[in-house]
């Protein structure tokens, strides 16, 4: 049985490998996404606007991953294809074995 921390790690790995099917399975039909650039966009808009960014990402180093009471908090450092790095924190709202909402908090700017 796959745990929610495993599924969340798979989500970030999918961005590294371009495996959109993994992300589609994890995000609920009612999924919304908020970041400093997006305000509660829906699932279809997320895949149209955010998913193409996976082509620029090479690796995620998950520094912290905490799952508790229907929420997950993830802190990571990401490396872009060009070698630049940045840090973010993401908060996932969980609905059973799926993610219903993600808030992204931008950290450091790329090197």
C-alpha atoms as an extended CHARMM CRD file, in Angstrom:
* protein
*
       111  EXT
         1         1  UNK       CA              0.0000000000        0.0000000000        0.0000000000  PROA      1               0.0000000000
         2         2  UNK       CA              1.3180000000        3.4100000000       -0.9780000000  PROA      2               0.0000000000
         3         3  UNK       CA              1.3290000000        6.0320000000        1.7640000000  PROA      3               0.0000000000
         4         4  UNK       CA              0.4590000000        9.6900000000        1.2130000000  PROA      4               0.0000000000
         5         5  UNK       CA              4.1030000000       10.7570000000        1.7450000000  PROA      5               0.0000000000
         6         6  UNK       CA              5.0610000000        8.2520000000       -0.9940000000  PROA      6               0.0000000000
         7         7  UNK       CA              2.3730000000        9.6380000000       -3.3040000000  PROA      7               0.0000000000
         8         8  UNK       CA              3.5920000000       13.1860000000       -2.6880000000  PROA      8               0.0000000000
         9         9  UNK       CA              7.1800000000       12.1600000000       -3.4650000000  PROA      9               0.0000000000
        10        10  UNK       CA              5.8430000000       10.5430000000       -6.6550000000  PROA      10              0.0000000000
        11        11  UNK       CA              4.1930000000       13.8880000000       -7.5320000000  PROA      11              0.0000000000
        12        12  UNK       CA              7.5540000000       15.6710000000       -7.4830000000  PROA      12              0.0000000000
        13        13  UNK       CA              9.2620000000       12.7790000000       -9.2920000000  PROA      13              0.0000000000
        14        14  UNK       CA              6.6110000000       13.0990000000      -12.0120000000  PROA      14              0.0000000000
        15        15  UNK       CA              7.7740000000       16.6610000000      -12.6170000000  PROA      15              0.0000000000
        16        16  UNK       CA             11.3170000000       15.3090000000      -13.0380000000  PROA      16              0.0000000000
        17        17  UNK       CA             10.2850000000       12.5400000000      -15.4410000000  PROA      17              0.0000000000
        18        18  UNK       CA              7.3760000000       14.1960000000      -17.2510000000  PROA      18              0.0000000000
        19        19  UNK       CA              4.8770000000       11.5450000000      -16.0890000000  PROA      19              0.0000000000
        20        20  UNK       CA              1.6780000000       13.5870000000      -16.1260000000  PROA      20              0.0000000000
        21        21  UNK       CA             -0.4900000000       10.5260000000      -15.4220000000  PROA      21              0.0000000000
        22        22  UNK       CA              0.8580000000       10.3390000000      -11.8550000000  PROA      22              0.0000000000
        23        23  UNK       CA             -0.0900000000       13.9570000000      -11.2100000000  PROA      23              0.0000000000
        24        24  UNK       CA             -3.5350000000       13.4690000000      -12.7830000000  PROA      24              0.0000000000
        25        25  UNK       CA             -4.2140000000       10.5300000000      -10.4640000000  PROA      25              0.0000000000
        26        26  UNK       CA             -3.1540000000       12.4520000000       -7.3610000000  PROA      26              0.0000000000
        27        27  UNK       CA             -5.1510000000       15.6400000000       -7.9680000000  PROA      27              0.0000000000
        28        28  UNK       CA             -8.8890000000       15.4500000000       -7.2820000000  PROA      28              0.0000000000
        29        29  UNK       CA            -11.4910000000       16.6000000000       -9.7960000000  PROA      29              0.0000000000
        30        30  UNK       CA            -12.2040000000       19.5700000000       -7.4820000000  PROA      30              0.0000000000
        31        31  UNK       CA             -8.5050000000       20.5080000000       -7.2920000000  PROA      31              0.0000000000
        32        32  UNK       CA             -7.4650000000       24.1680000000       -7.0590000000  PROA      32              0.0000000000
        33        33  UNK       CA             -4.0100000000       25.7650000000       -7.0370000000  PROA      33              0.0000000000
        34        34  UNK       CA             -2.8000000000       29.0360000000       -5.5370000000  PROA      34              0.0000000000
        35        35  UNK       CA              0.6170000000       30.6780000000       -5.7680000000  PROA      35              0.0000000000
        36        36  UNK       CA              1.8890000000       34.2540000000       -5.8630000000  PROA      36              0.0000000000
        37        37  UNK       CA              1.0850000000       34.0660000000       -9.6010000000  PROA      37              0.0000000000
        38        38  UNK       CA             -2.2270000000       32.1500000000       -9.4430000000  PROA      38              0.0000000000
        39        39  UNK       CA             -5.4060000000       32.5850000000       -7.4160000000  PROA      39              0.0000000000
        40        40  UNK       CA             -7.2700000000       29.3050000000       -6.9080000000  PROA      40              0.0000000000
        41        41  UNK       CA             -7.0510000000       28.2000000000      -10.5250000000  PROA      41              0.0000000000
        42        42  UNK       CA             -8.9230000000       25.0090000000      -11.3540000000  PROA      42              0.0000000000
        43        43  UNK       CA             -7.4760000000       21.6390000000      -12.3490000000  PROA      43              0.0000000000
        44        44  UNK       CA             -7.7020000000       22.2130000000      -16.1110000000  PROA      44              0.0000000000
        45        45  UNK       CA             -6.0070000000       25.6140000000      -15.8420000000  PROA      45              0.0000000000
        46        46  UNK       CA             -3.3020000000       24.1150000000      -13.6170000000  PROA      46              0.0000000000
        47        47  UNK       CA             -2.4540000000       21.5020000000      -16.2470000000  PROA      47              0.0000000000
        48        48  UNK       CA             -2.5240000000       24.0950000000      -19.0320000000  PROA      48              0.0000000000
        49        49  UNK       CA             -0.4930000000       26.7310000000      -17.1760000000  PROA      49              0.0000000000
        50        50  UNK       CA              1.7050000000       24.9520000000      -14.6080000000  PROA      50              0.0000000000
        51        51  UNK       CA              2.3910000000       21.4510000000      -15.9190000000  PROA      51              0.0000000000
        52        52  UNK       CA              4.4300000000       22.6240000000      -18.9680000000  PROA      52              0.0000000000
        53        53  UNK       CA              6.9820000000       23.9860000000      -16.4640000000  PROA      53              0.0000000000
        54        54  UNK       CA              8.1190000000       20.4220000000      -15.7780000000  PROA      54              0.0000000000
        55        55  UNK       CA             10.2640000000       20.6730000000      -18.9310000000  PROA      55              0.0000000000
        56        56  UNK       CA             12.4730000000       23.2010000000      -17.1270000000  PROA      56              0.0000000000
        57        57  UNK       CA             12.8930000000       21.1840000000      -13.9260000000  PROA      57              0.0000000000
        58        58  UNK       CA             15.5330000000       18.5550000000      -13.4180000000  PROA      58              0.0000000000
        59        59  UNK       CA             15.4110000000       17.5570000000       -9.7640000000  PROA      59              0.0000000000
        60        60  UNK       CA             13.5910000000       18.0930000000       -6.4540000000  PROA      60              0.0000000000
        61        61  UNK       CA             15.4000000000       17.6350000000       -3.1700000000  PROA      61              0.0000000000
        62        62  UNK       CA             12.6520000000       17.2890000000       -0.5670000000  PROA      62              0.0000000000
        63        63  UNK       CA             13.9860000000       18.7580000000        2.6600000000  PROA      63              0.0000000000
        64        64  UNK       CA             10.8590000000       18.2880000000        4.8060000000  PROA      64              0.0000000000
        65        65  UNK       CA              7.6200000000       16.4090000000        4.2510000000  PROA      65              0.0000000000
        66        66  UNK       CA              5.0130000000       16.3610000000        7.0080000000  PROA      66              0.0000000000
        67        67  UNK       CA              1.5550000000       14.8220000000        6.6170000000  PROA      67              0.0000000000
        68        68  UNK       CA             -0.9680000000       15.3230000000        9.4110000000  PROA      68              0.0000000000
        69        69  UNK       CA             -4.7480000000       15.6530000000        9.7570000000  PROA      69              0.0000000000
        70        70  UNK       CA             -5.5900000000       16.0840000000        6.0800000000  PROA      70              0.0000000000
        71        71  UNK       CA             -2.6900000000       18.4040000000        5.3130000000  PROA      71              0.0000000000
        72        72  UNK       CA              0.8440000000       18.0730000000        4.0150000000  PROA      72              0.0000000000
        73        73  UNK       CA              3.6650000000       20.5870000000        4.2310000000  PROA      73              0.0000000000
        74        74  UNK       CA              6.5930000000       20.1750000000        1.8710000000  PROA      74              0.0000000000
        75        75  UNK       CA              9.8100000000       22.2000000000        1.7790000000  PROA      75              0.0000000000
        76        76  UNK       CA             12.1230000000       21.5310000000       -1.1380000000  PROA      76              0.0000000000
        77        77  UNK       CA             14.9910000000       22.7780000000       -3.2200000000  PROA      77              0.0000000000
        78        78  UNK       CA             14.5040000000       22.3850000000       -6.9510000000  PROA      78              0.0000000000
        79        79  UNK       CA             17.1070000000       22.3950000000       -9.6810000000  PROA      79              0.0000000000
        80        80  UNK       CA             16.2900000000       23.6770000000      -13.1450000000  PROA      80              0.0000000000
        81        81  UNK       CA             17.6720000000       22.2150000000      -16.3620000000  PROA      81              0.0000000000
        82        82  UNK       CA             20.0510000000       25.2050000000      -16.5940000000  PROA      82              0.0000000000
        83        83  UNK       CA             21.5000000000       24.3330000000      -13.1660000000  PROA      83              0.0000000000
        84        84  UNK       CA             19.8780000000       27.1910000000      -11.2470000000  PROA      84              0.0000000000
        85        85  UNK       CA             18.2260000000       26.3410000000       -7.9330000000  PROA      85              0.0000000000
        86        86  UNK       CA             15.3320000000       27.6950000000       -5.9180000000  PROA      86              0.0000000000
        87        87  UNK       CA             13.5100000000       26.8200000000       -2.6950000000  PROA      87              0.0000000000
        88        88  UNK       CA              9.7430000000       26.7250000000       -2.1010000000  PROA      88              0.0000000000
        89        89  UNK       CA              7.2720000000       25.5490000000        0.4870000000  PROA      89              0.0000000000
        90        90  UNK       CA              3.9930000000       23.9530000000       -0.5610000000  PROA      90              0.0000000000
        91        91  UNK       CA              0.9120000000       23.1940000000        1.5050000000  PROA      91              0.0000000000
        92        92  UNK       CA             -1.3520000000       20.3950000000        0.2570000000  PROA      92              0.0000000000
        93        93  UNK       CA             -4.9440000000       19.9440000000        1.4080000000  PROA      93              0.0000000000
        94        94  UNK       CA             -5.7810000000       16.2590000000        1.2700000000  PROA      94              0.0000000000
        95        95  UNK       CA             -9.0860000000       14.5800000000        0.4930000000  PROA      95              0.0000000000
        96        96  UNK       CA             -8.6540000000       10.8820000000        1.1770000000  PROA      96              0.0000000000
        97        97  UNK       CA             -5.8730000000        9.6700000000       -1.1120000000  PROA      97              0.0000000000
        98        98  UNK       CA             -6.0030000000       12.7360000000       -3.3660000000  PROA      98              0.0000000000
        99        99  UNK       CA             -4.9400000000       16.3680000000       -3.1780000000  PROA      99              0.0000000000
       100       100  UNK       CA             -7.7670000000       18.9180000000       -3.3290000000  PROA      100             0.0000000000
       101       101  UNK       CA             -5.7120000000       22.1260000000       -3.0990000000  PROA      101             0.0000000000
       102       102  UNK       CA             -2.0890000000       23.2950000000       -3.2150000000  PROA      102             0.0000000000
       103       103  UNK       CA             -0.7360000000       26.6110000000       -1.9410000000  PROA      103             0.0000000000
       104       104  UNK       CA              2.7820000000       27.4400000000       -3.1200000000  PROA      104             0.0000000000
       105       105  UNK       CA              4.9470000000       29.8690000000       -1.1860000000  PROA      105             0.0000000000
       106       106  UNK       CA              7.8950000000       31.0220000000       -3.2570000000  PROA      106             0.0000000000
       107       107  UNK       CA             11.2210000000       31.0250000000       -1.4860000000  PROA      107             0.0000000000
       108       108  UNK       CA             14.6010000000       31.9760000000       -2.8240000000  PROA      108             0.0000000000
       109       109  UNK       CA             14.9720000000       33.1530000000       -6.3800000000  PROA      109             0.0000000000
       110       110  UNK       CA             16.9490000000       31.0170000000       -8.8450000000  PROA      110             0.0000000000
       111       111  UNK       CA             20.7480000000       31.3350000000       -8.6280000000  PROA      111             0.0000000000
